[in-house]
Amino acid sequence: MKDVICPVCKAHGHVKLLLRVSDDTTGILYPKCRGCRNVVKIVIRAKSGPKQNGSHFVYHDNLH
């Protein structure tokens, strides 16, 4: 299991858990953070090796 933290809250010094995903999850998720009230695009890629991080975070402020 991987914990997904809101990158907007993290930039402001807060640690807000968005969701937890299993290790084999891949795809694009659009969860809404309860802390900053923003919709965050999260691209989760399959790990190809032990050195690669499996997640990439992109902030979108006008998604509803």
Secondary structure, 3 states (H helix, E strand, C coil): CEEEECHHHHHCCCCCEEEEECCCCCEEECCECCCCCCEEEEEECCCCCCCCCCEEEEECCCCC
